[in-house]
Amino acid sequence: MGLFDFFKKKPAAPKVVVEVLYPQTWENGEAPVEPTVLAAEVLQPTPGEAVEIQVPSHIAAEDVAPVAEVVETVETETETETETETETETETAVTSETNLDEGLTKTRKTWSERWNAFMANFRSVDEDFFEELEETLIGADVGAQTALQLTDELRNEVKLQNAKSKADISRVIIDKLVEHYRSQGVNEDASMHFAPEGPTVILFVGVNGVGKTTTIGKMSARYKAEGKQVVLAAADTFRAGATQQLQAWGERNGIPVVAGAANADPASVVYDGVKTAIETNADILFVDTAGRLQNNVNLMQELAKMKRIITRELPNEPQEVLLALDATTGQNALQQARLFKDSTDVTGIVLTKLDGTAKGGIILPIRNELHLPVKWVGLGEQVGDLQPFDADDFAKSLFGSLLIGDDK
Protein backbone atom coordinates (compact mmCIF):
# COMPACT_ATOMS: atom_id res chain seq x y z
CA MET A 1 0.00 0.00 0.00
CA GLY A 2 1.41 3.35 -1.01
CA LEU A 3 1.52 6.41 1.19
CA PHE A 4 -1.32 8.15 -0.63
CA ASP A 5 -3.44 4.97 -0.58
CA PHE A 6 -3.21 5.04 3.20
CA PHE A 7 -4.78 8.52 3.37
CA LYS A 8 -7.55 7.55 0.92
CA LYS A 9 -8.64 4.67 3.12
CA LYS A 10 -11.96 5.36 4.86
CA PRO A 11 -11.92 5.06 8.64
CA ALA A 12 -13.90 2.26 10.20
CA ALA A 13 -17.37 3.12 11.50
CA PRO A 14 -17.11 4.28 15.11
CA LYS A 15 -18.43 2.06 17.81
CA VAL A 16 -20.87 3.89 20.08
CA VAL A 17 -22.19 2.29 23.24
CA VAL A 18 -25.50 3.73 24.45
CA GLU A 19 -26.63 3.05 27.98
CA VAL A 20 -30.30 3.69 28.82
CA LEU A 21 -30.70 5.00 32.38
CA TYR A 22 -34.06 4.83 34.15
CA PRO A 23 -34.96 7.14 36.99
CA GLN A 24 -36.64 4.21 38.78
CA THR A 25 -35.23 0.84 39.74
CA TRP A 26 -36.49 -2.26 37.94
CA GLU A 27 -38.52 -4.71 39.91
CA ASN A 28 -38.91 -8.42 39.06
CA GLY A 29 -36.87 -7.88 35.92
CA GLU A 30 -39.50 -5.56 34.38
CA ALA A 31 -39.13 -1.94 33.31
CA PRO A 32 -41.05 0.70 35.31
CA VAL A 33 -44.66 1.22 34.24
CA GLU A 34 -44.60 5.05 34.64
CA PRO A 35 -43.62 7.00 31.48
CA THR A 36 -39.90 7.59 31.42
CA VAL A 37 -38.19 10.65 29.93
CA LEU A 38 -35.13 9.54 28.03
CA ALA A 39 -32.35 11.95 27.11
CA ALA A 40 -29.48 10.54 25.05
CA GLU A 41 -26.35 12.15 23.68
CA VAL A 42 -25.36 11.13 20.17
CA LEU A 43 -21.62 10.90 19.61
CA GLN A 44 -20.50 11.64 16.04
CA PRO A 45 -16.75 11.33 15.84
CA THR A 46 -16.95 11.33 12.02
CA PRO A 47 -18.93 14.16 10.34
CA GLY A 48 -21.92 12.97 8.36
CA GLU A 49 -22.06 9.54 9.96
CA ALA A 50 -24.86 9.76 12.50
CA VAL A 51 -25.43 6.81 14.77
CA GLU A 52 -28.98 5.56 15.10
CA ILE A 53 -30.13 4.84 18.63
CA GLN A 54 -32.91 2.34 19.16
CA VAL A 55 -35.43 3.31 21.84
CA PRO A 56 -36.66 0.28 23.85
CA SER A 57 -40.01 -0.94 22.58
CA HIS A 58 -41.81 -0.52 25.94
CA ILE A 59 -41.24 3.28 25.87
CA ALA A 60 -43.69 5.20 23.73
CA ALA A 61 -42.21 7.66 21.23
CA GLU A 62 -44.18 10.57 22.70
CA ASP A 63 -42.57 9.89 26.08
CA VAL A 64 -39.09 10.57 24.72
CA ALA A 65 -38.25 14.26 25.03
CA PRO A 66 -35.44 15.92 23.11
CA VAL A 67 -32.38 16.83 25.15
CA ALA A 68 -32.91 20.57 24.69
CA GLU A 69 -36.52 20.30 25.84
CA VAL A 70 -35.52 18.39 28.97
CA VAL A 71 -32.78 20.91 29.84
CA GLU A 72 -35.12 23.83 29.20
CA THR A 73 -37.77 22.30 31.47
CA VAL A 74 -35.29 21.75 34.29
CA GLU A 75 -33.91 25.30 33.99
CA THR A 76 -37.39 26.81 33.97
CA GLU A 77 -38.39 24.89 37.07
CA THR A 78 -35.15 25.89 38.83
CA GLU A 79 -35.63 29.57 37.97
CA THR A 80 -39.21 29.46 39.20
CA GLU A 81 -38.16 27.88 42.47
CA THR A 82 -35.35 30.45 42.91
CA GLU A 83 -37.69 33.37 42.24
CA THR A 84 -40.22 31.98 44.69
CA GLU A 85 -37.56 31.54 47.37
CA THR A 86 -36.27 35.09 46.79
CA GLU A 87 -39.76 36.57 47.01
CA THR A 88 -40.49 34.62 50.19
CA GLU A 89 -37.20 35.70 51.73
CA THR A 90 -37.89 39.34 50.89
CA GLU A 91 -41.39 39.20 52.32
CA THR A 92 -40.38 37.54 55.59
CA ALA A 93 -36.94 39.08 56.09
CA VAL A 94 -38.21 42.40 57.44
CA THR A 95 -40.09 40.69 60.26
CA SER A 96 -37.48 38.00 61.02
CA GLU A 97 -35.23 39.43 63.71
CA THR A 98 -32.39 37.73 65.53
CA ASN A 99 -32.60 38.13 69.27
CA LEU A 100 -29.85 40.35 70.70
CA ASP A 101 -28.89 37.60 73.14
CA GLU A 102 -28.41 35.21 70.20
CA GLY A 103 -26.44 37.77 68.22
CA LEU A 104 -24.02 38.32 71.10
CA THR A 105 -23.48 34.63 71.82
CA LYS A 106 -19.84 34.55 70.69
CA THR A 107 -18.93 37.83 72.38
CA ARG A 108 -20.66 36.84 75.60
CA LYS A 109 -18.93 33.46 75.59
CA THR A 110 -15.54 35.13 75.23
CA TRP A 111 -16.33 37.56 78.05
CA SER A 112 -17.47 34.70 80.27
CA GLU A 113 -14.42 32.57 79.55
CA ARG A 114 -12.01 35.43 80.19
CA TRP A 115 -13.90 36.50 83.29
CA ASN A 116 -14.08 33.01 84.77
CA ALA A 117 -10.38 32.45 84.12
CA PHE A 118 -9.60 35.79 85.75
CA MET A 119 -11.73 35.12 88.84
CA ALA A 120 -10.38 31.57 89.15
CA ASN A 121 -7.00 33.09 89.99
CA PHE A 122 -8.51 35.40 92.60
CA ARG A 123 -6.55 35.42 95.84
CA SER A 124 -6.77 38.93 97.22
CA VAL A 125 -7.45 42.49 96.09
CA ASP A 126 -3.95 43.80 95.49
CA GLU A 127 -2.07 45.57 92.72
CA ASP A 128 -1.48 42.30 90.86
CA PHE A 129 -5.24 41.77 90.84
CA PHE A 130 -5.87 45.08 89.06
CA GLU A 131 -3.03 44.53 86.60
CA GLU A 132 -4.60 41.20 85.61
CA LEU A 133 -7.99 42.90 85.40
CA GLU A 134 -6.56 45.47 82.99
CA GLU A 135 -5.07 42.72 80.82
CA THR A 136 -8.41 40.88 80.84
CA LEU A 137 -10.25 43.98 79.65
CA ILE A 138 -7.70 44.62 76.89
CA GLY A 139 -8.07 40.99 75.80
CA ALA A 140 -11.82 41.56 75.55
CA ASP A 141 -11.22 44.29 72.92
CA VAL A 142 -12.21 47.28 75.03
CA GLY A 143 -8.96 49.01 74.04
CA ALA A 144 -5.92 49.96 76.12
CA GLN A 145 -7.08 53.49 76.90
CA THR A 146 -10.56 52.38 77.99
CA ALA A 147 -9.14 49.42 79.95
CA LEU A 148 -6.81 51.74 81.88
CA GLN A 149 -9.65 54.16 82.65
CA LEU A 150 -11.96 51.36 83.76
CA THR A 151 -9.30 49.78 85.97
CA ASP A 152 -8.68 53.08 87.78
CA GLU A 153 -12.42 53.55 88.34
CA LEU A 154 -12.80 49.95 89.56
CA ARG A 155 -9.85 50.27 91.92
CA ASN A 156 -11.57 53.20 93.63
CA GLU A 157 -14.99 51.52 93.58
CA VAL A 158 -13.71 48.33 95.20
CA LYS A 159 -12.08 50.33 97.99
CA LEU A 160 -15.15 52.51 98.40
CA GLN A 161 -17.47 49.51 98.83
CA ASN A 162 -14.88 47.58 100.88
CA ALA A 163 -15.41 44.54 98.65
CA LYS A 164 -13.23 41.58 99.65
CA SER A 165 -14.97 38.31 98.80
CA LYS A 166 -15.00 36.88 95.29
CA ALA A 167 -18.75 37.42 94.96
CA ASP A 168 -18.53 41.06 96.13
CA ILE A 169 -15.59 41.81 93.86
CA SER A 170 -17.35 40.25 90.86
CA ARG A 171 -20.56 42.14 91.54
CA VAL A 172 -18.79 45.51 91.91
CA ILE A 173 -16.79 45.10 88.71
CA ILE A 174 -19.66 43.83 86.55
CA ASP A 175 -21.99 46.52 87.88
CA LYS A 176 -19.38 49.13 87.01
CA LEU A 177 -18.98 47.76 83.49
CA VAL A 178 -22.75 47.78 82.94
CA GLU A 179 -22.93 51.34 84.32
CA HIS A 180 -20.10 52.41 82.02
CA TYR A 181 -21.87 51.06 78.94
CA ARG A 182 -25.08 52.80 79.94
CA SER A 183 -23.45 56.09 80.94
CA GLN A 184 -21.93 56.50 77.48
CA GLY A 185 -25.43 56.83 76.11
CA VAL A 186 -26.69 59.52 78.50
CA ASN A 187 -25.86 62.43 76.18
CA GLU A 188 -25.53 60.28 73.09
CA ASP A 189 -27.81 60.90 70.13
CA ALA A 190 -28.32 57.43 68.66
CA SER A 191 -31.53 58.35 66.80
CA MET A 192 -31.78 58.72 63.03
CA HIS A 193 -32.32 62.27 61.74
CA PHE A 194 -34.68 63.08 58.88
CA ALA A 195 -35.20 66.26 56.90
CA PRO A 196 -38.32 68.26 57.84
CA GLU A 197 -39.17 68.43 54.13
CA GLY A 198 -37.78 66.99 50.93
CA PRO A 199 -35.61 63.89 50.68
CA THR A 200 -33.30 62.85 53.50
CA VAL A 201 -29.80 61.91 52.31
CA ILE A 202 -27.99 59.14 54.20
CA LEU A 203 -24.36 58.83 53.14
CA PHE A 204 -22.53 55.55 53.88
CA VAL A 205 -18.75 55.52 54.28
CA GLY A 206 -16.23 52.86 55.28
CA VAL A 207 -13.51 50.64 53.85
CA ASN A 208 -14.25 47.89 51.35
CA GLY A 209 -15.58 44.65 52.74
CA VAL A 210 -17.19 45.95 55.92
CA GLY A 211 -20.74 45.52 54.62
CA LYS A 212 -21.74 49.00 53.46
CA THR A 213 -23.70 47.86 50.42
CA THR A 214 -25.45 45.03 52.25
CA THR A 215 -26.35 47.36 55.12
CA ILE A 216 -27.83 49.88 52.68
CA GLY A 217 -29.89 47.09 51.12
CA LYS A 218 -31.22 45.99 54.52
CA MET A 219 -31.89 49.50 55.80
CA SER A 220 -33.60 50.63 52.60
CA ALA A 221 -35.88 47.56 52.71
CA ARG A 222 -36.68 48.33 56.34
CA TYR A 223 -37.68 51.93 55.63
CA LYS A 224 -39.65 50.96 52.54
CA ALA A 225 -41.60 48.49 54.67
CA GLU A 226 -42.44 51.44 56.93
CA GLY A 227 -44.05 53.20 53.95
CA LYS A 228 -41.20 55.49 52.90
CA GLN A 229 -40.21 56.04 49.28
CA VAL A 230 -36.54 55.21 48.83
CA VAL A 231 -33.89 55.75 46.15
CA LEU A 232 -30.38 54.23 46.06
CA ALA A 233 -27.29 55.80 44.48
CA ALA A 234 -24.40 53.47 43.55
CA ALA A 235 -21.50 55.94 43.93
CA ASP A 236 -18.88 53.21 44.39
CA THR A 237 -18.03 53.24 40.69
CA PHE A 238 -14.58 51.73 41.12
CA ARG A 239 -15.94 48.27 41.92
CA ALA A 240 -18.39 46.84 39.41
CA GLY A 241 -19.42 44.28 41.99
CA ALA A 242 -20.60 47.00 44.38
CA THR A 243 -22.91 48.53 41.77
CA GLN A 244 -24.27 45.14 40.75
CA GLN A 245 -24.84 44.17 44.37
CA LEU A 246 -26.76 47.39 45.07
CA GLN A 247 -28.80 46.91 41.89
CA ALA A 248 -29.64 43.37 43.03
CA TRP A 249 -30.92 44.74 46.34
CA GLY A 250 -32.93 47.38 44.49
CA GLU A 251 -34.49 44.81 42.18
CA ARG A 252 -35.27 42.49 45.09
CA ASN A 253 -36.98 45.21 47.13
CA GLY A 254 -38.52 47.18 44.27
CA ILE A 255 -36.36 50.25 44.91
CA PRO A 256 -34.91 52.39 42.07
CA VAL A 257 -31.11 52.50 41.82
CA VAL A 258 -29.19 55.35 40.18
CA ALA A 259 -25.88 54.10 38.73
CA GLY A 260 -23.20 55.30 36.35
CA ALA A 261 -20.67 53.73 34.04
CA ALA A 262 -17.68 51.88 35.42
CA ASN A 263 -15.02 54.27 36.78
CA ALA A 264 -17.36 57.23 36.28
CA ASP A 265 -17.01 60.25 38.55
CA PRO A 266 -18.76 59.19 41.79
CA ALA A 267 -19.89 62.77 42.36
CA SER A 268 -21.84 62.66 39.07
CA VAL A 269 -23.74 59.60 40.31
CA VAL A 270 -24.51 61.41 43.57
CA TYR A 271 -25.77 64.42 41.58
CA ASP A 272 -28.06 62.19 39.48
CA GLY A 273 -29.23 60.44 42.65
CA VAL A 274 -30.14 63.73 44.34
CA LYS A 275 -31.98 64.95 41.24
CA THR A 276 -33.90 61.65 41.00
CA ALA A 277 -34.84 61.80 44.67
CA ILE A 278 -36.13 65.36 44.29
CA GLU A 279 -38.05 64.70 41.06
CA THR A 280 -39.70 61.53 42.41
CA ASN A 281 -40.51 63.08 45.81
CA ALA A 282 -38.56 60.37 47.54
CA ASP A 283 -38.32 60.35 51.33
CA ILE A 284 -34.80 58.89 51.59
CA LEU A 285 -31.76 58.73 49.33
CA PHE A 286 -29.08 56.22 50.35
CA VAL A 287 -25.62 56.86 48.87
CA ASP A 288 -23.08 54.03 48.68
CA THR A 289 -19.46 55.25 48.46
CA ALA A 290 -16.08 53.71 47.66
CA GLY A 291 -13.77 52.61 50.43
CA ARG A 292 -10.47 51.68 48.88
CA LEU A 293 -8.31 52.89 51.77
CA GLN A 294 -9.43 54.71 54.89
CA ASN A 295 -6.30 56.90 54.84
CA ASN A 296 -6.37 57.63 51.10
CA VAL A 297 -6.31 61.41 50.61
CA ASN A 298 -8.05 61.15 47.22
CA LEU A 299 -10.87 59.15 48.77
CA MET A 300 -11.45 61.76 51.47
CA GLN A 301 -11.42 64.54 48.86
CA GLU A 302 -13.91 62.51 46.86
CA LEU A 303 -16.24 62.27 49.87
CA ALA A 304 -15.91 66.01 50.46
CA LYS A 305 -16.86 66.66 46.81
CA MET A 306 -19.95 64.47 47.19
CA LYS A 307 -21.05 66.40 50.25
CA ARG A 308 -20.61 69.74 48.42
CA ILE A 309 -22.83 68.53 45.58
CA ILE A 310 -25.46 67.28 48.00
CA THR A 311 -25.55 70.52 50.02
CA ARG A 312 -25.67 72.59 46.84
CA GLU A 313 -28.93 70.90 45.82
CA LEU A 314 -30.23 70.25 49.35
CA PRO A 315 -28.69 72.82 51.76
CA ASN A 316 -29.57 70.87 54.93
CA GLU A 317 -28.23 67.53 53.72
CA PRO A 318 -26.86 64.98 54.30
CA GLN A 319 -28.70 64.38 57.54
CA GLU A 320 -26.65 61.28 58.32
CA VAL A 321 -23.10 60.15 57.49
CA LEU A 322 -22.96 56.58 58.75
CA LEU A 323 -19.63 54.80 59.12
CA ALA A 324 -19.87 51.04 58.61
CA LEU A 325 -17.40 49.00 60.67
CA ASP A 326 -16.82 45.26 60.68
CA ALA A 327 -17.04 44.01 64.28
CA THR A 328 -14.88 41.00 63.46
CA THR A 329 -11.84 43.24 62.91
CA GLY A 330 -11.71 44.36 66.56
CA GLN A 331 -9.11 47.07 67.15
CA ASN A 332 -8.76 47.69 63.39
CA ALA A 333 -12.35 48.91 63.43
CA LEU A 334 -11.41 51.42 66.13
CA GLN A 335 -8.51 52.70 64.02
CA GLN A 336 -10.78 53.05 60.98
CA ALA A 337 -13.27 55.01 63.08
CA ARG A 338 -10.52 57.41 64.19
CA LEU A 339 -9.36 58.08 60.62
CA PHE A 340 -12.84 58.58 59.18
CA LYS A 341 -13.89 60.79 62.05
CA ASP A 342 -10.87 63.02 61.41
CA SER A 343 -11.68 63.25 57.70
CA THR A 344 -15.48 63.33 57.50
CA ASP A 345 -18.40 64.50 59.59
CA VAL A 346 -19.46 61.06 60.81
CA THR A 347 -22.79 61.16 62.66
CA GLY A 348 -22.99 57.52 63.71
CA ILE A 349 -21.66 53.98 63.50
CA VAL A 350 -23.16 50.86 61.97
CA LEU A 351 -21.40 47.85 63.49
CA THR A 352 -21.83 44.92 61.12
CA LYS A 353 -21.31 41.15 61.57
CA LEU A 354 -21.67 41.37 65.34
CA ASP A 355 -23.18 37.88 65.41
CA GLY A 356 -20.09 36.37 63.80
CA THR A 357 -17.46 37.66 66.19
CA ALA A 358 -16.24 37.41 69.77
CA LYS A 359 -15.02 41.02 69.60
CA GLY A 360 -18.27 42.84 70.34
CA GLY A 361 -16.53 44.65 73.19
CA ILE A 362 -15.15 47.05 70.56
CA ILE A 363 -18.38 49.04 70.95
CA LEU A 364 -17.15 50.40 74.28
CA PRO A 365 -13.94 52.14 73.08
CA ILE A 366 -15.69 53.44 69.95
CA ARG A 367 -18.21 55.24 72.14
CA ASN A 368 -15.86 56.01 75.02
CA GLU A 369 -12.82 57.30 73.13
CA LEU A 370 -14.35 58.72 69.96
CA HIS A 371 -17.73 59.80 71.36
CA LEU A 372 -19.47 58.44 68.28
CA PRO A 373 -22.91 56.89 68.76
CA VAL A 374 -23.44 53.33 67.57
CA LYS A 375 -26.80 53.62 65.81
CA TRP A 376 -27.23 50.19 64.24
CA VAL A 377 -25.84 46.69 64.76
CA GLY A 378 -25.92 43.78 62.31
CA LEU A 379 -26.88 40.50 63.92
CA GLY A 380 -27.52 38.24 60.93
CA GLU A 381 -28.28 37.90 57.23
CA GLN A 382 -31.95 38.90 57.20
CA VAL A 383 -33.23 42.45 56.78
CA GLY A 384 -34.74 42.36 60.27
CA ASP A 385 -31.35 41.41 61.73
CA LEU A 386 -30.15 44.98 61.26
CA GLN A 387 -31.37 46.52 64.50
CA PRO A 388 -31.13 49.89 66.27
CA PHE A 389 -28.46 49.83 68.99
CA ASP A 390 -29.62 50.11 72.60
CA ALA A 391 -26.81 50.45 75.16
CA ASP A 392 -28.94 49.20 78.05
CA ASP A 393 -30.07 46.04 76.25
CA PHE A 394 -26.53 45.47 74.98
CA ALA A 395 -25.04 45.67 78.50
CA LYS A 396 -27.67 43.31 79.89
CA SER A 397 -27.10 40.79 77.11
CA LEU A 398 -23.32 40.98 77.41
CA PHE A 399 -22.85 40.96 81.19
CA GLY A 400 -26.12 39.65 82.58
CA SER A 401 -24.93 36.06 82.86
CA LEU A 402 -21.85 37.19 84.81
CA LEU A 403 -23.81 38.77 87.63
CA ILE A 404 -23.58 36.30 90.55
CA GLY A 405 -24.99 36.46 94.03
CA ASP A 406 -23.28 33.55 95.72
CA ASP A 407 -20.44 34.08 98.16
CA LYS A 408 -17.83 31.66 96.84
PyMOL commands that set and color helices and strands:
alter all, ss='L'
color gray80, all
select helices_A, chain A and resi 3-8+61-63+67-93+100-103+105-120+127-139+144-161+166-183+212-225+240-253+266-279+297-313+327-329+331-343+354-356+360-370+383-385+391-402
alter helices_A, ss='H'
color red, helices_A
select strands_A, chain A and resi 200-205+230-234+257-259+284-288+320-326+348-352+374-378+386-388
alter strands_A, ss='S'
color yellow, strands_A
deselect
rebuild
show_as cartoon
